[in-house]
């Protein structure tokens, strides 16, 4: 079995879904971040044959989080705060991009050298080796991609875990 890492594809009951945006270690678990999409996220996904239940979902932030109960199977990521300037979009390959704007919840980046394909939703956007966001949508007329900020998503998940007094926190 290969190690699970950002950029890998999640599988649902009907086949491939989207990509893993980041894997963050919290307590004894690994949290798998991806984008939610237009419909509610599935209750469970498969990652390399391992079933992962949904922990958290935010329609407003367009984020879904799953729990991987075996952290030794995953490569964990560092989360960063997005800044304007150079970045990278990670699909099957790494593509240069430019972070054009950052607001309270989202990051927007121009991706001139690559047009995302179906199944690239959730692909990580990185700066300085840290994950700062996940690709949720893309406009071909101006080569602009947009997605949720990972630092904000992580903060909301940790707040949710504290409020529910989950053993994961």
PyMOL commands that set and color helices and strands:
alter all, ss='L'
color gray80, all
select helices_A, chain A and resi 71-73+150-164
alter helices_A, ss='H'
color red, helices_A
select strands_A, chain A and resi 9-12+15-19+22-26+29-35+44-47+50-58+63-68+85-90+94-102+106-110+124-127+130-134+137-139+144-148
alter strands_A, ss='S'
color yellow, strands_A
deselect
rebuild
show_as cartoon
